[in-house]
Amino acid sequence: MSAEQVSSLCEQLVKAVTVIMDPASTQRYRLEALKFCEEFKEKCPICVPCGLKLAEKTQTAIVRHFGLQILEHVVKYRWNNMPRLEKVYLKNNVMGLISSGTQSILEEESHIKDVLSRIVVEMIKREWPQHWPDMLKELDTLSKQGETQTELVMFILLRLAEDVVTFQTLPTQRRRDIQQTLTQNMEKIFSFLLTTLQQNVNKYRRMVGAPQEQEALTTPQKTDLAQQPKAQANCRVGIAALNTLAGYIDWVALSHITADNCKLLEMLCLLLNEPELQIGAAECLLIAVSRKGKLEDRKPLMVLFGDVAMHYILSAAQTADGEGLVEKHYVFLKRLCQVLCALGSQLCALLGSDSEVETPANFGKYLDSFLAFTTHTSQFLCSSTQITWGALFRHEVLSRDPLLLAMIPKYLRASMTNLVKVGFPSKTDSPSCEYSRFDFDSDEDFNAFFNSFRAQQGEVMRMACRLDPLTGFQMAGEWLKYQLTAPVDTGPTNSKTGEGLCSIFSPSFVQWDAMTFFSESVISQMFRTMDKDEIPVNDGIDLLQLVLNFETKDPLILSCVLTNVSALFPFVTYRPEYLPQVLSKLFASVTFEVVEESKAPRTRGVKNVRRHACSSIIKMCRDYPQLVLPNFDMLYNHVKQLLSNELLLTQMEKCALMEALVLISNQFKDYERQKAFLEELMAPVASLWLSAEMQRVLSDPEAFISYVGADNKIADPVMDDPSGLNRSRISFCVYTILGVVKRARWPAAMEEAKAGGFLVGYLPSGSPIYRNPCTEQVLKLFDNLLALIRTHNNLYMPEMVAKLGETFAKALDMLEVEKNAILGLPQPLLELYDSPVYKTVLERMQGFFCTLYDNCFHILGNAGPSMQQDFYTVEGLAAQLISSAFINLNNIPDYRLRPMLRVFVKPLVLSCPPEYYETLVCPMLGPLFTYLHMRLSQKWEVINQRSILCEDDAADDNPESQEMLEEQLVRLLTREVMDLITVCCVAKRGAEHNSSVAVDGDDDEAMATDVTPPASAELTELGKCLMKQEVVCTALMITAYASLSWKDTLSCQRTTTQLCWPLLKQVLPGNLLPDAVSWFFTSVLKGLQVHGQHDGCMAALVHLAFQIYEALRPRYAELKVVMEQIPDIQRDSLEQFDSKLLNPTLQKVADKRRKDHFKRLITGSIGKPLGEQFRKEVHIRNLPSLFKKVKPSLETDVLETHEDGEDLTVLFEP
């Protein structure tokens, strides 16, 4: 290898790099240059000398960087095959580059420093400590040369800690060797880092402080200008030392952090007042204070509550805040706020445990400074403090501390300000808007943040009021009185509802809204906390009267008033004479209008008030039925009066009022009286629903389309809607049936039910059988309901869709709101809150079909729990449901099938008594599961084909957004189906089962990594019943195992952990066909190929594959054939595994060892993330073990390591 060769190659490489980096190069040239460079790195035997030549100081930064990249490539990919002398040569030269091959600290490019430190770390990972024992000494020597070298040493130490401890990017044995050696040397490393930090900070301070001293001596300014770069260099090293410390503080033994009377923490507190270093210092402090571990070890951290530390922390906060809003200072304030939060958490953990920690003397000072953050202008800072306040108020010792109790009024005062929804980044109506522009990209972002912040505050306020309920109540009372008398300020944006009315951004409304939330939170907590005799009833009733007498025509404010009525309603239980006043206030709001007799559609604000009043009445009747019962007749007459005018209320409002009456009627506790009442209540519905015309309309799709007006062409799509009344009549009937089925019940106490005539007998098990007073009325209407469902399903037949009018071609499509919810798009901010809801007639028609479909299935889903055996024994029920709800499923879109499964099939199955499984559930679910499997398989095939083709020309007729929507719908439908199967077949374990059922959007974050299914995952009685029928059994098994390779991680994980094994275990005793067994096993391996990149899924699937192989391999040799087809499988290792498995006499290896062995065998089938699929493998060899193995696994191991150990040469001499 001659110097000319190296020079000429380097010239070519410089040209190539220049072409690559030159923006003016053509693509072809750039690709050729890139190819030349890559081939050089891969194949050229003289990479090291070329790399070193290109890395010389005389070259440009880009070329030097490329030269260093070559050296990094050599270390990463060629190290194992390099001769020893070449390794030593490379290592010495790299250390030489650090010593004298870079520009000075302030001039050198950061990417050069980065790549240089990476090369050293890559060598350390391969050779330290066994072959390079003096590495730390060498770094120490380098750091003595000056700031430039010290900074590079810091980078090396940080990178090493990140690779070894944080990211763990190297093989286990090497990682263990390096981490243990680091730990052994930690005292030296830490003292080196601390000394470096201290020396550089001291030098920096002296020089920065120098100008003032010199001015006093009136010396010329030249010296301080000369000092400036030197000061900057020391500052740079200080920052690097802090960053490196941050990489170690997280994991080293706490004793290093608290050594020397917590010298490190003291220094960090000092540096909080050094503008250039304060953010780094705060980061380190935060990591230190957030440490978990033994309480005993954490005790010294309490030093931060001492006078000195507190003084530094608080003065730093005041200075940073006093500088106004500068990004750097604001970031620092956020860090400091986190430090105080973490301090609070440490205090809560240590106090009251057995670690003899006292409440710190400075606890009051701490609370004051913490409150300062809670009252800060930045909404984000205020929200950061809430969790810690919650922990303090909950703490068994601190919650009794007089200092904390004295804080409660102050905290509540601060909340009164923080609950006011101001600070939108696009506005300028509050000082916090400026801060929000730093923290949020858009008003939508801020809105989402604020809603969760407010909910969090509600929690913490309730905790505070648990400790001091009266203070909160008094403050709420004052605020409420103030709002009731304050003049209305609508602000610059007038409401579109009418002149002088608030919009949601009006100053008056945001105050009303905050006050309402506050009073709701504190009053509810007061009733929970205080004894009955202590409750301030008179004050509460006074407030209630003020609220009831308050009149307003502003819909937004009226909505707040209604919430306050509900919040104060518990006081009425002490003074029932006020109930009529409350009822009349609510009824007046049910028919609220801004302009009486207006022809324009109601605005959303007005609709909300009316809906709010209805739900307040329902809530009152649900929670206080005994209280309302004496006023039943007054309530009933009110409702009758409102119902008599067909146009006065919407259908939903009418039904809400009827539901309230049904809830009170449950208190009659007299079957005959309640039945008579329900008959009278439902008479108008029955006469309409059972009329000849309605029967004709409900049972014929064409007549139905015509009756609801979906076959018309409408001239004015906003105002013109001739069939609106017909639609509302159908809605009214369906809403009413649903309300009655949902709300009518027998008394909860068995004695009362018996006395009232609700009890009709007992089951063989001894459980009582009740009858529902609504049964007779509802079953009378049942046939027409099924007819409507059948008709609705048939509307989706192509020939029926063709009959929809021009205006209504998309009447059966999804609503925009539903689409946005599925795609996870944020709803637009509510500026449109108060514009009239001018829905087009098409939107109204879509809403009608969607609500009607859902409500019909809600009725069927509620029928079982409500009417029990009277429903399940309806003659031919299974056949009737199959011929209505399950008809024409092929044409029903996914977004309609999903709610049907969730609101009808699932509740029906869950509430069905076992004696009806054979007659009702199996005949229904058998065909349904078979159909669902076929449907989902086809859908996923289309999606998989689409991802294989992905050709541009196919996208024109089906835009991407539509494809995304379809794909997401298939995912959600899959989850719904798998959940239904799981609920039917697998016994529930606790109540966790339903909590995560209908989660829309992307829940991959929520995936658990704990995967071993609990041993109790047994089949339910229904599951066993279904599995007895061969057709159903096949459909269930195939759906469960096929779904493992569908591209939905969440569904795969749930199915793997909850469903697959219990199903297979059920059929194990029978004779499974060898092909079937192979298919199940292959399906799991395919699942691994698709989902192996996700840890949670991978662990669950490996466990399942292991279970199947262990259980079935002894009977089916075919499984071994499947195993042999796995790419890169080690045959001898497989033989070894098999022989142990098939030889029962051998002592069983521990379960974990067997599982790990099995996982290694199937590694070839585990999918990798896209980013890793084409990555070049880095191989780091293990070095001779540093620590003697206690128990050698095989004698050969010991011999080999021993022989190697004899002539190990120390590779890197210093």
FIPATOR-661423 format. One record per residue (C-alpha): x, y, z; residue in one letter. Coordinates in steps of 0.25 Angstrom, whole numbers, plus 5000, padded with zeros to 4 digits. Layout:
# FIPATOR-661423
XYZa/...
END
This chain:
# FIPATOR-661423
500050005000m/500750134995s/500450274999a/500150304985e/499050204985q/498450264997v/498550404992s/497950374978s/496750294985l/496550414995c/496450514983e/495350434977q/494650414990l/494750574992v/494150594978k/493050494981a/492650554995v/492650694988t/491650644978v/490750574988i/490750704996m/490650804985d/489150844983p/489450874968a/489850724965s/488850644957t/488250524963q/488950424954r/490350484958y/489950484972r/489550344972l/490850304965e/491650374975a/490850314986l/491050174981k/492550194979f/492650244994c/491850124999e/492650024991e/493950084996f/493450065010k/493049925008e/494149865000k/495449955000c/496549895008p/497250025011i/496050095018c/496850125030v/497950215024p/496950275015c/495950315026g/497150365034l/497650455023k/496250505020l/496050535035a/497250635035e/497050775040k/497450835027t/496150775020q/494850835019t/493850805030a/492950715021i/494150635016v/494650615030r/493350565035h/493350465023f/494750425027g/494250395041l/493050325036q/493950225029i/494750205042l/493450175049e/492950085038h/494250005040v/494149995055v/492649945054k/492749845043y/494149805041r/494749805055w/494549655057n/495449625045n/496549725047m/497949685051p/498349725065r/499349825060l/498449895051e/497449915063k/498549975071v/498950065060y/497550115058l/497250135073k/498550215075n/498250305063n/496850335067v/497350365081m/498350455074g/497150525066l/496550555080i/497850605085s/498250695074s/497450665061g/496250755064t/496050905063q/495850985076s/494550955085i/493851085080l/494251065065e/494050915063e/492750875057e/491850795066s/491650675056h/493150655056i/493150645071k/492050555071d/492550455060v/493950455067l/493350415081s/492550305074r/493750245068i/494350235082v/493150175088v/493050075077e/494450025081m/494150025096i/492949945093k/493849835087r/495049835095e/494849895109w/495149865120p/495849725117q/496749775105h/496849915108w/496949935123p/497550075123d/496450135115m/495950225127l/497350275130k/497550305115e/496350395115l/496750455128d/498150495122t/497450555109l/496550635118s/497750705124k/498150765111q/497050865110g/495650895109e/495550845094t/495950705099q/495150705112t/493850735104e/494150615095l/494450525107v/493050575113m/492350535100f/493050395100i/492650365114l/491150415111l/491050335099r/491650205106l/490550215117a/489450235107e/489850115098d/490150025110v/489050065120v/487950145113t/487850085100f/488549955102q/489049935088t/490049825090l/490049675094p/489649635108t/491049585113q/491749715107r/490749805113r/490849735127r/492449745126d/492449885123i/491349925132q/491949855144q/493349915141t/492650055140l/492050025153t/493349985160q/494050115155n/492850205158m/493450275169e/494650315160k/493750355149i/492750435157f/493950515164s/494550535150f/493150595145l/492950675158l/494450735158t/494350765143t/492950835145l/493450915157q/494850955151q/494151005138n/493051075145v/494051145155n/494851195143k/493651235135y/493151315147r/494451385150r/494551435136m/493151475134v/493251545148g/494551605143a/493951725135p/493351785147q/494551775155e/495351835144q/494451955142e/494651985156a/496151995153l/495852065140t/496751975133t/496551975118p/495451875113q/496451795104k/496751695114t/495251655116d/495051635101l/496251545100a/495751465112q/494351455105q/494651325097p/495351265108k/494151285117a/493251235106q/494151105105a/494051085120n/492551105119c/492450995108r/493150895116v/492250925128g/491050895119i/491650775114a/491950725128a/490550755132l/489950675120n/490850555123t/490450555138l/489050555134a/489350425126g/489850355139y/489050415150i/487850335145d/488450195148w/489750205157v/489550165172a/488950275180l/490150285189s/490950355178h/489950465176i/489850485191t/491350465194a/492150575202d/490950635209n/490150645195c/491250725189k/490650695175l/489250745179l/489850875185e/490650905173m/489450885164l/488650975173c/489751085172l/489751075157l/488251095156l/488651245157n/489651235145e/488851275133p/489751195123e/489751065131l/488451075139q/487550985129i/488650875129g/488750885145a/487150885146a/487150755137e/488150685146c/487450725158l/486150675153l/486750545150i/487350535163a/486050575171v/485250475162s/486050355166r/485250235171k/485950125180g/486050085195k/485450195204l/486650185213e/487550225201d/486650345197r/486650405211k/487850495208p/487050565196l/486250635207m/487450735208v/486850805197l/485750855207f/486850925214g/487051075215d/488251085205v/487550995194a/486251055196m/486851195195h/487551165182y/486351095176i/485351215179l/486351325175s/486551255162a/485051245160a/484851395163q/485951435154t/485551355142a/484051405144d/484451545146g/485151545132e/483751535125g/483451435114l/484751395108v/484751245103e/486051205110k/485551255123h/484151195121y/484851055118v/485651075131f/484351115139l/483750985134k/484950905138r/484950965152l/483450945154c/483650795151q/484750795161v/483850845172l/482750745167c/483850635169a/484250685182l/482750685187g/482650535182s/483950495190q/483450565202l/482050485201c/482850355199a/483850375211l/482850445221l/482050345229g/482850225224s/483750165234d/484950245230s/484850345242e/484750465233v/484050595239e/483250695232t/484350795227p/484450925235a/484350995221n/483050925217f/482351055218g/483351125209k/483251005199y/481751025199l/481851175196d/482751155184s/481951035179f/480651125180l/481451235172a/481551135160f/480051095162t/479651245161t/480651275149h/480151335136t/480451215128s/479351105128q/480351005125f/481151035138l/479851035146c/479450895141s/480850835144s/480650855159t/479250785160q/479750645162i/480650685173t/479550765180w/478650645179g/479750555186a/479950655197l/478450665200f/478350515200r/479550495209h/479250435222e/480250515230v/480350645222l/478850655220s/478750685235r/479850785235d/479350925239p/480250995228l/479550905217l/478150935223l/478451085222a/478851065208m/477451005204i/476751145203p/477951195195k/477951075185y/476451085183l/476551235180r/477651205170a/476751105164s/475651205162m/476551275153t/477151155146n/475751095143l/475451215134v/475651175120k/476551285114v/477851275108g/477551225093f/478851245085p/478051315074s/477551425083k/478051535092t/476951545102d/477851495114s/479351505118p/479351355117s/479151355102c/480551395100e/481051265108y/480051185100s/480751215087r/482051155092f/481251025097d/480150995087f/480150995072d/478651025070s/477451065078d/476950925076e/478250875083d/477950975095f/476550935096n/476850785097a/477950825108f/477050915115f/475850815116n/476750715123s/477450815132f/476050855137r/475650715140a/476950695147q/476750825155q/475350775159g/475950645165e/476950725173v/475850825178m/475050715182r/476250655190m/476450795196a/474950805200c/475050675207r/475950735217l/475250865218d/473850855212p/473250985217l/474251085212t/474051025198g/472551045199f/472651185205q/473551225193m/472551155183a/471451235189g/472151365188e/472551345174w/471151305170l/470451425177k/471451515170y/471151455156q/469651465158l/469751615160t/470951645150a/470551715137p/470651625125v/471851655117d/471751595103t/473151645099g/473551685084p/472951555078t/471451555078n/470651435078s/470051395064k/468751355072t/468351495075g/468851635079e/469451645093g/469551495095l/470851425099c/471751345090s/472651235096i/473751335097f/473051445104s/473651495117p/472351475124s/472151335119f/473551285122v/473351335137q/471951265138w/472551145132d/473751145142a/472851175154m/471851065150t/472950965150f/473551015163f/472251005170s/471850875165e/473250815169s/473250865183v/471750855187i/471650705183s/472950685191q/472250755203m/471050655203f/472050535202r/472950585214t/472050655224m/471150595234d/469650615231k/469450705244d/470650795240e/470250835226i/469950985224p/468450955219v/467951105221n/469151165213d/468951055202g/467451085201i/467751235200d/468651205189l/467651115182l/466551225183q/467451325177l/467751235165v/466251195163l/465951345163n/466951385153f/466451405139e/467251415126t/466951395112k/468451365109d/468451215105p/469951195109l/469751255123i/468451185125l/469151055123s/470051095134c/468851135143v/468250995141l/469550925145t/469551005158n/468150965161v/468550825159s/469750845168a/468950915179l/467750815178f/468250715189p/467850835199f/466350805195v/466450675201t/466450755215y/465350845210r/464450775200p/463450895200e/464450955189y/464250845180l/463150905172p/463951025169q/465150945164v/464150865155l/463550995149s/464951055146k/465350925139l/464050915131f/464151055127a/465551025121s/465050905114v/464250995104t/465251105104f/465351195092e/466151325090v/465151385080v/463751325082e/462951265070e/464251285062s/464251205049k/465751195048a/466351065053p/466851065067r/468351095070t/469150985076r/469251075089g/467651075090v/467650925087k/468650895098n/467850975108v/466550895105r/467350765105r/468050805118h/466750835125a/466150695121c/467450625126s/467350695139s/465950655141i/466350505138i/467550515147k/466650565158m/465650455156c/466750355156r/467450395168d/466350455177y/465050375173p/464550365187q/464650515188l/463950545175v/462850435177l/461850525185p/461850625173n/461650515163f/460250565158d/460750705156m/461950655148l/461050565140y/460050675137n/461250765133h/461750665123v/460350635117k/460150775114q/461550785107l/461250655099l/459850705094s/460550805085n/461250725074e/462250835070l/462550885083l/463650785087l/464650705078t/464450545079q/465650535088m/465150635098e/463750575098k/464350435101c/465350495112a/464150545119l/463350415118m/464650335123e/464550425135a/463150385138l/463450245136v/464650255146l/463650315157i/462650205154s/463650105158n/463450155172q/461950115172f/462449975175k/461049925171d/461049845158y/459649865154e/459650015156r/461050035149q/460549945137k/459250035136a/460050155136f/461050105125l/459850065117e/459250205118e/460650265115l/460850185103m/459450185097a/459750295087p/461050215082v/460250085081a/459150145073s/460150215063l/461050095063w/459949985061l/459150065050s/458950005037a/459750115030e/460950095039m/460949945037q/460949965022r/462150065023v/462949985033l/462849855025s/463149905011d/464449965008p/463950044996e/462750095004a/463750135015f/464650215006i/463450295001s/462850315015y/464050375020v/464250455008g/465650395003a/465150374989d/464850524986n/465650624979k/465650754987i/465750884981a/466250964994d/467050865002p/467050955014v/465650995017m/464850895009d/464550765016d/463150725014p/463350585020s/463950635033g/462750605041l/462650465037n/464050435041r/463850505054s/462650405057r/463450285054i/464550345063s/463550375074f/463050235074c/464450165074v/464950265085y/463850235094t/463950085093i/465350095096l/465150195108g/464150105114v/464949975112v/466150045118k/465550105130r/464350015135a/464849925146r/464249835158w/464649885172p/466149845176a/465749785189a/465149645188m/464149675199e/463549795192e/463549725179a/462749615185k/461749705192a/461549785179g/461249665171g/462549665162f/463049525167l/462449415158v/463349295164g/464649235165y/465749165157l/466249025160p/467449095166s/466549175175g/466749315168s/465449395168p/464749415154i/464149555153y/463249615143r/463349755137n/462049845136p/462449885122c/462549745116t/461149745111e/461149885104q/462549855098v/462249715093l/461049775086k/461949865078l/463049765076f/462549705062d/462549845055n/463949875062l/464549745055l/463849785042a/464549925043l/465849855045i/465649765034r/465249875025t/466449965029h/467449855026n/466749835012n/466949985009l/468449945006y/468049854995m/468549914982p/467149924976e/466650004988m/467850094988v/467550124974a/466150174978k/466650284987l/466350424981g/467450504975e/467650594987t/467750464996f/468650374988a/469650385000k/468550375011a/469050245016l/470550285017d/471250315030m/471150455036l/472350545036e/472450545051v/472550395051e/473650395040k/474450495048n/474350415061a/474850285054i/475950355047l/476350425060g/476150565054l/475950675064p/474550735064q/474650885060p/474650985072l/473251025076l/473151155069e/471951095062l/471351065075y/470351175074d/470051185059s/468651125055p/468750985052v/468350995038y/468550855034k/468250815020t/467050725018v/468150615014l/468850635027e/467550625034r/467250495027m/468550435030q/468350465044g/467050405044f/467450275038f/468650265047c/467950295060t/466750205056l/467650085053y/468450095066d/467150115074n/466449995069c/467649915073f/467749975086h/466349935089i/466649785085l/467949795094g/467149845106n/465949755104a/466649635110g/467149705123p/465849775124s/464749665121m/465649545124q/464849415122q/463649485116d/464549525105f/465449395103y/464149315102t/463549395091v/463149285081e/464149255070g/464949375075l/466249325069a/465649305055a/464949445056q/466249515060l/467049435049i/466049475038s/466049625043s/467349675049a/468249575041f/467649595028i/468349645016n/469649665024l/470549655011n/470049795007n/470049855021i/471349945022p/472349925034d/471950055041y/470549995043r/470949855046l/471849905057r/470749965066p/469849845063m/470849755070l/471149845081r/469849895085v/468949775082f/469649645080v/470649655092k/469649705103p/468649595098l/469649485099v/470149535113l/468849545119s/468249415114c/468049305124p/468749175121p/467449105119e/467149175106y/468549155100y/468149035092e/466849095087t/467249245085l/468749275085v/469349155078c/468449165066p/468649315065m/470149315067l/470549195059g/470249255045p/470649395050l/472049355054f/472249275041t/471749395033y/472649495041l/473849405038h/473649405023m/473349555023r/474649595031l/475549495023s/475049565010q/475249705015k/476649675021w/477049605008e/476649735000v/477449815010i/478749725008n/478549724993q/478549874994r/479749895002s/480449794992i/480049864979l/480050014984c/480050064970e/479750204967d/478750174956d/477850094965a/477650214975a/476850304966d/475450244968d/475650224982n/476450344989p/477350315000e/476550375011s/475450275007q/476350165008e/476850205021m/475450215026l/475050075021e/476350015026e/476150075040q/474650025040l/475149885037v/476049895049r/474949945058l/473949835053l/475049735055t/475249775069r/473749775071e/473549635066v/474749575074m/474249645086d/472849585084l/473449445082i/474349465095t/473149515103v/472349395098c/473349285100c/474349325111v/474049345126a/474149485130k/475349505140r/474949625149g/474249745142a/475449785133e/474749715122h/473749825117n/474649945120s/475349945107s/474349895098v/473950005088a/475150085088v/475250165075d/476450215069g/477850165071d/478150095085d/479450035082d/480050115093e/479150045103a/479749905099m/480149835111a/481449755111t/481049655122d/480549545113v/480449415121t/478949385121p/478449355135p/478249215137a/476749235140s/476449265125a/475349155124e/474249145115l/472849195119t/471649105119e/471249175106l/472649155100g/472549005103k/471149005097c/471549075084l/472848985083m/471948855083k/471448895070q/472448865059e/472048975049v/472149085060v/473349015066c/474049025053t/473649165050a/474149215064l/475449145063m/475749195049i/475349335052t/476249335065a/477449285059y/477349355045a/477149485052s/478649475058l/479149515044s/478249625041w/478849765042k/478249805055d/479249795067t/478249825078l/477249715073s/478449615071c/478849635085q/477549625092r/477149505084t/478549435087t/478449455102t/476949435104q/476449345093l/477349255085c/477849155096w/476449135103p/475849105090l/476949005086l/476948945100k/475448905098q/475648825086v/476948755090l/476348635096p/475648605082g/476348555070n/476848675062l/477348655048l/478848675046p/478548775035d/477748855045a/478848855056v/479848895046s/478949015041w/478749065056f/480249065058f/480549125045t/479549235048s/480249275061v/481549275053l/480949365042k/480449455053g/481849465058l/482349505045q/481349615044v/481349665059h/482649615064g/483249765063q/482249795075h/482849745088d/481449725095g/480949645083c/482249575081m/482349525095a/480849475095a/480949405081l/482349335085v/481649285098h/480449235090l/481349165080a/482149105091f/480849055098q/480348985085i/481648925082y/481848865096e/480448815097a/480248755083l/481648715078r/481648585085p/480448545077r/480648615064y/482048605057a/481548695047e/481848815056l/483348785054k/483148795039v/482548935041v/483748975050m/484748925040e/484249025030q/484549145039i/485649225032p/487049205038d/486549105048i/487749025055q/487348875053r/488248815063d/487648915074s/486248875069l/486648725071e/487148755085q/485848825089f/485048715083d/485748605090s/485548675103k/484148695100l/483848555096l/484648485107n/483748485119p/484848415128t/485748545126l/485648645137q/484848765132k/485648885130v/485149015137a/483949075129d/484649205126k/485849125120r/485049045111r/484249165106k/485549245103d/486149125096h/484849115088f/484849265085k/486249255079r/485749145070l/484649225064i/485449355063t/485449345048g/483849355048s/483849485057i/483549605048g/484449725050k/484049875049p/484349935035l/485450015040g/486249895044e/485849795032q/487049845023f/488049885034r/489349835033k/489649745045e/490749795055v/491449675062h/492149705075i/492849585080r/492849545095n/494249555102l/494749455112p/493849465124s/494249565135l/493449485146f/493649335149k/492349255145k/491849185158v/491249065150k/491849035136p/490748985127s/491748895119l/493148845122e/493548895108t/493149035111d/494149045123v/495348985115l/495149075104e/495049205112t/496249145120h/497149125108e/496749265102d/497049325115g/498449265116e/499049345105d/498149465105l/499049585101t/498649725106v/498249785093l/498349925095f/499549975102e/499450115107p/
END
